[in-house]
Every structure is written in C-alpha cells, then in structure tokens.
Amino acid sequence: MPARALRITLGLLVTLLAASFVIFGAIYAAPGDPAAFLVGGQEDATPEKLAAVRAAYHLDDPLWVQYGDWIGGVLHGDLGRSMQYHDQVADLVSSRVPTTLFLVSYSAVLFVVAGVALGVVSAVRGGRVDAVVVMVTTLLASIPKFVKALALVAFLGVQLGWFPVTGAGEGFGDRLYHLTLPALSLALGELAVVSRVTRQSMLEQYAQDHVAVARAAGLSEFKVIRRHVLRNALAPVVTMCGLITASLFAGTVVVETAFGISGMGSLLVQAINTHDFPVTQAVLLLMVLAYMLVTTLVDLVHPLIDPRVRLEGSAA
C-alpha cells in the first residue's frame, strides 16, 4: 500500500507539471495582445506604451523563460498579479474557491443520492419502472447544462419564486438556499450517468452464482440485495461518482456565469474575456489540480471497497 501511494503521488506530480506546461503554452499561443489591453486598447497603444508594458510583464521573453518564472513563482505560492484587477491572483482565487467548492459538493451530494437511488429502484423493480427511469434520465442527460439552468430559473425561480436566481448567499443555510438551483443544474445530467452505472452493475451482480446461493439459503430478498448485490455493485459506482465530481469543476464555468455567482468558473470567464493571463493560468491549473486530487483519492479508495482489486494488487 505505501509503495502504491508513492507511485500514485509521483504520477500525480509529473502529470501536474506536464499539465502546467500545456496550460501556459496554450495561453501563450492564444490570439490577442495582453499589452494592448493593459494600455487601454489598440487606440491608445503607442509603440512606447506597448514596449513599457511588455518590459514590465516580461512579455517579450522566450516561452521557456516566462514558463520558468511562472512555475517558479507557483512553487513558492506566488501566482502573479492580475492584469485587470491589479491584485494578487492568490487573493482573487482564494476569495472565490469556497463558493465553487460548496457548489460542487452540494451538486455531488444531489447526483450521488438521487442517481444511486434511481439505479437501485430501476434494477430491483424492472418492467415499467425501469423503462420510466431510463427514459427520464436519458432526457435529463441530453439537455445541455445552460438550458437546464434557464429552465430552472424560469420555473422554480421566477414563476414559483421558491429559490433566488442570483448570488451565492452568506452562511451555510443561506448559501444552501441560494445555490440550490445552480447545484440542480449541475446534478440533473450527472445523476443519469450514476443511475445507469448503478443499474447495470446491480444487474450484473444479480446474475452471479453467489446471489443464487444466497436465495437458495433462504435469505430474504432485502438481505440478498443489501449484502450480495448492492454491496458488490458499489465499486464501479464509487469510481464513476468520483470522476463526475472531478469534472464538475469545469461545469461550474457555465452554471456560475448563468446564475451570476462569484466563483472560480465565472472568474475564469472574465479572465479569458479580458486577456488576464495570470488569472486564467492560475484558475485552469487549480481546476486541473482539483480533478487530479479527486481522481487520485478515488484510486486510493477503490481497493478498500472492492476486495478483488486488493487481491490483484497483492498478487502483482
């Protein structure tokens, strides 16, 4: 186990370093001149002003020099200074992270609980119930996030007035209330995937010999499902839930913008629109880091859930 954890950690660091270079290189090659934005647009961009800005921000240095300066600062906790806000990027990001983490966590709870419940009901009941669950979840998965966000705002926010349609709220209870519609927008499509994986995994377990033996031994159907079907079906479900949770950080870009939430996603959109390179690089790097941490955590937890993975690891 320690050797496996060390191997995973080293892989995480190497992948993160490669991702940081890809992010920096992609933004370096992006169209648009940040120097022109900093001097107030092309109309005010005299050669002298552009040269002064490029010298101040080292924009004329080669790519590898700029990357070395940036990654060196990141390793020391310095994410640079925002070109738009003229504040430290670390301060901007740290003020937005709690809102995004709350939104992602809230959404994860919703799609895990609802998705697993629907998958279990679909597999256990079968017939028309199974058909209805599959049809509804397929419909939810096929609708884009921004369309679901607009529909929820129009129906639950404006028409019924049950939830606020903008802002993130203050304190746990108020934040839970304000972020309900954004969390639903993120969760509705993802619960369809979790529901299908749960349903399929349970159906596969139903066909196993140990389930037939448990029934032949006289166990009630409830105990058979709980001990021999659902328990063994959880490993792929947990893995899928972890991967979906990690991907939700990217989904916040759309939802936070639609609901006017001051989180990491909306900060990224503003930074891209204003060519604020330091903020864009920092937010993208943190999103990649969040994705990798969640997937690594799932990788570490997987053997604890599925004994077969532990046995394979011991044999290797």
N, C-alpha and C positions, 0 to 999 in steps of 0.2 A: 504493500500500500504506500509507504513513504517513497519508494522508487517511482511508482506510478504518478504520485502527486508531483514529484520533482520533474518528471518527464513532461507532464501537462503544463507545469509552470514555465519551463524553458520554452516549450512550444508557444505558449501564450505571449511571452516576451518577444520572441522572434517574429511572430505574426503581427504583433502590435507595432514593432519597428518597421516592418515592411508596409503596413497599412499607413503609418505616418508619412512615409516617403511618397506613397501613391497619392495621398490627400494633398500633400504640399506640392507635388509635381503637377497634379490636375489643376489646382488653383493658380499655380504659376503660369500654366499654359492657357488659362481661361481668357476669353476676349475681354477688352476693356482695359483702360489705363487707370489704376488707382491714383496715380499722381494727379491726373486731370480732375478726378473727383475731389481730391484734397484741396486743390486750389480754387474750387468753386465751379467747375465745369469747363468745357472746351473754350467758351467765350473769354474767360479770364486766364486761360492757360498760356501765358507768355513763356518763351524758352527759358528765361531766367528763373521764373517761379517753378517751372517743372523741374529744372536742374536742382534747385534748392530742396524741393520736396524729395526727389529721388535720392539725393545725398543724405538727407535726414533719416530716411527709412531704409537706406541701403538697397534701393530697388534696382540699381544698375549692377550690383554684384552678381557673379555667376550663380546658377541654381544651387550647386553643391555648397557654396559658401553661405547662401541665405538659409538653406536647409540645416546646415551645421549650426548656425547661430540660433535658429528657431528651436531645433530639438535640444540643443544645449540649455536654452532657457527653460524649455518644458521640463527637463530633468531636474532643474533647480526650482521648479514651481512658478516660473515666470512665463505666462502665456502671451506676453506682449501688451501693447496698448491699442485700444480701439481707434480706428481712423475716424469713425463717425462720432462716437460719444467722448473721445479723448480721455476715457477712464481705463483703468487696468482691466484687461479681459477677464482675469481671475475673479475680480469683484463682480463684473457683469454676469458671468456664468454662475457664480455661487449664489447670486440672488434669484436665479431662475431655476436652479436644479431641484429645490424642494417641491415646487409646483409640478414639474414634469414627473418626478418620482412618485408623487402622490397619485397623479393621474394614471400612470402606468400600473401602479399597484392596485388601484381601485378597479381598473379595467380587467386586470388579470384575475382578481377575485370573482368578478362577474362572469367572465367567459369560462373559468375553470368550474365553478359551481354549476352554472346552467348547462354547459357543454357536457360534463360528465353525467349529470342527472338525465339529460335528454338521451344520451347514448345508452345509458343503462335501461331506461324505460323502453327505448326502441328495440334493444336486443332481447329484453325479457318478455315484453308483450307481443312483439311481432305483428303480423297482419296489418290491419288498417292503421293502428297506432304507429307502427314502423313506417308505413308509407307517408303518413301525415308529417311525422318528424323529419324524414328525409326531404320531403317537398319543401317544408318551411325553411329548414336550414340551408337547402340549396338556393332558395330565393334570397335569403339574407346574405349568403356568401357572394352572390352575383351582383349585388348592388354596391357601387363604389362608396368609400367612406364619406366623401363630401356630400353625396346625395343623401345618405342616411343622416348626416349631420343636419342638412337643411330640412329634411322631413321631420326630424325630432324637434328642431327649433320651431317649425311652423305649427306642429300639432300639440306637443306637450308643453312647449314654452310660450307660444303666442296665443293659440286658440284656447287651451285649457288653463294656462297660467300656473302650472304646477311647479315649474323649475325656472330659475333665471337663465337667460340665454347668453350672458357675457360675464366675464370676470371669474376669479378663482376663489373668492371668499377669504375670510380670516378665521383662524382657529379650526380645530378638527371638524366640529359639527357643521359650521358654515361652509367650510371647504368641501365637505362631503356633499352638501346640498348643491353648491354651485357647480361641482364637477360631475354631477350625475349624468347629464345629457352628453357631455364630451366622452365620459367613460363608456356610456352605452354605444356611442358612435364607433368607438374603437372595438368594443367587445362583440357586437352583434355578428359581424362577419367571422370573427375568430372562433366563436362558440360552435359554429357549424363544423369547422375542422375538428375540434376536440370531440364533438358529438360523433362524428363519423369514425374517428380513430377508436373511441371507446366502444362503439357498437361493433366494429369489425374485430377488435381484439377480444371482446367477450364472446362473439360468435365462434371464433377460433378455439377459445377455451372450452366452449360447450361441446365441441367435437372431440375433446381429448378423452383418453381412456379413464383417467383418474376421476373425471366427473361422473362417468357411468358407474364406476365402482362405488363412489360416494352415494349415488342414488340407490344402488343395489343394497348398500349397507343400511338403508332406511333413514338417512338424514332428510330433514325437511328441505323443501325447495329453497326456502330462505337461507338456510345454512349452507346449502350447496353453492348458491350464488355468492354469498359473502365470503366463504372460506376457500372455495375451489375455483370460482370463475372470476369474480371481480378482483380478488387479491392478485391472481396471476396475470390478470389483464392490465394491471396498473402501470407496468414498466414502460411500454410504448406511449401510454397516455401522459405520464410524467415527462418523458423526453419531449413529446410534442408541445406540451404546455410551456416548457422551458424555452424552446425555440421560438414559439409565438410571442411569449413575453419579451424576449430579447428583440424581436422585430418590431414590437410596439413603439420603441424609442423613435424609429424612423416614421411611424404612423402619426406621431404627435405633430409632425410638421403641418399636416393638413388640418387636423382637428383643432389644434391651438390657434391656428390662423382663422378658421371658420368661427370659433367662439370667442375670439379676442382675448385669449389667455396669455399672460406674460410668462411663458415657459421657454424651454430650450428650443422647441420647434419653431415658435414664432420669432425667436431671436435669430435663428439660422436664416429664415426667410428674409428678415430685414437686412441681415448682414450681406446676403447674396445680392439683394436689390441695390445696395449702396456700395458694393465692391469693398466691403470692410473685411479684408483678407484675414487679419489676425483673429477676428471673432469667428469667421467661417471655419478656419482651420481648427480652432480650439473646440468648437461645438461638434464638428464632424469627428474629431479624434475622441472626444468623450463619448459620442454615440457608439463608435466602434469599440471603445473600451467597455462600455456597458454591455454591448452584445456579447463580447468575448467572455466577460466575467460570468454572465448568466449561463452561457453555454458550457463554460468550464465547470460551474457549480453543478449543472445537470449531469455532466460527465462523471463527476466525483460521486454524486448521489446515486447514480444508476446501479452500481454493484450492490449498494445497500438494499435496494428494492428488489432486484432480480438476482436470486442465488445462482442462476446459470452463468451470469457474467462473472461472478466471483470465482466460480469453478474454472471457467475458461482462463481467467487471469492467473489463477494459481497454477494451472497446467502449463501456461506459457512461461 
